[in-house]
């Protein structure tokens, strides 16, 4: 198991508590994705499609290379997902204004409706959990999630959040 160096009588550092956290993460992820998976199955889509739709919706005009960086998948995998999303009318690709080789991605009205439906389902689950846990627990949860991220991913999330804030301020 992990290198456990308890500080005093810190219960959260015992192996059993670490295993409980791991198990809770597995079960929470299963339930968090379950409802969305059902909606995606209606469209013959999977989680890769969902992630692409979500991040294109959050970043209209995102480039293919930026999306690749966020999703951390191969070009071939993303190509399959994007082709399907374009073919089904969920995403459109436009040529970059300065660099004609650049492909900018946007959700169509159909894609936006699906993204909103999926996010509403998952957002309700988060809202309920946040309400029940309280603000201090939410802040602690965010710290724990941040602690689970690799350094590069943490930097990517920070940059992503900064970009979202500046776009929101405009």
C-alpha positions, -999 to 999 in steps of 0.1 A, spaced: 0 0 0 10 36 2 39 49 23 20 57 54 37 80 80 10 89 105 12 122 123 2 116 159 -31 97 159 -42 109 125 -69 84 115 -71 95 79 -36 82 73 -43 46 83 -44 21 55 -80 12 61 -90 49 58 -70 52 26 -87 21 12 -121 35 22 -112 67 3 -102 47 -28 -134 26 -27 -156 57 -22 -139 73 -52 -147 42 -73 -183 41 -62 -188 79 -65 -174 79 -100 -197 49 -110 -228 67 -97 -217 101 -110 -213 88 -145 -243 63 -145 -271 87 -154 -249 104 -180 -240 71 -195 -277 62 -200 -282 95 -218 -251 89 -239 -262 53 -248 -294 68 -263 -272 86 -287 -248 56 -293 -221 76 -275 -197 70 -247 -176 88 -221 -150 100 -246 -178 118 -265 -191 133 -233 -157 147 -223 -152 162 -257 -186 177 -257 -182 191 -222 -148 208 -229 -158 221 -263 -189 236 -247 -169 252 -219 -143 265 -245 -161 275 -278 -134 277 -305 -110 254 -287 -84 240 -310 -80 203 -316 -45 204 -300 -59 221 -269 -86 195 -266 -60 167 -270 -40 182 -242 -71 184 -219 -84 149 -227 -49 133 -227 -59 108 -254 -42 99 -287 -49 119 -319 -64 87 -334 -89 83 -305 -99 120 -307 -102 118 -344 -127 90 -341 -147 109 -314 -147 142 -333 -157 125 -366 -187 109 -349 -197 142 -332 -194 161 -365 -213 133 -384 -241 134 -358 -244 172 -359 -231 179 -324 -199 197 -333 -187 219 -362 -151 226 -371 -140 259 -385 -107 270 -399 -86 293 -377 -86 330 -387 -48 333 -387 -37 297 -393 -58 279 -419 -44 246 -407 -59 252 -373 -93 236 -366 -115 254 -341 -143 234 -325 -178 246 -316 -210 228 -304 -240 231 -326 -274 237 -311 -278 199 -309 -245 196 -292 -253 224 -268 -286 208 -258 -269 174 -251 -241 191 -231 -266 210 -210 -287 179 -204 -256 159 -193 -243 187 -172 -277 193 -155 -279 157 -145 -244 157 -130 -247 192 -116 -278 183 -96 -258 154 -81 -230 178 -71 -254 205 -58 -271 179 -36 -238 166 -22 -225 201 -17 -256 213 1 -256 182 24 -218 185 31 -216 222 38 -191 248 26 -162 237 48 -165 201 35 -167 214 -1 -135 233 3 -119 202 19 -131 181 -10 -116 205 -35 -83 204 -16 -83 166 -16 -91 164 -54 -63 189 -60 -40 168 -40 -48 138 -62 -36 156 -93 -2 153 -108 18 185 -108 14 190 -146 -23 184 -143 -26 208 -114 -9 235 -135 -32 227 -164 -63 230 -142 -50 263 -128 -44 277 -163 -79 264 -174 -96 281 -144 -77 313 -151 -88 312 -187 -124 305 -177 -124 335 -152 -110 359 -178 -135 348 -204 -163 352 -178 -151 387 -169 -153 399 -206 
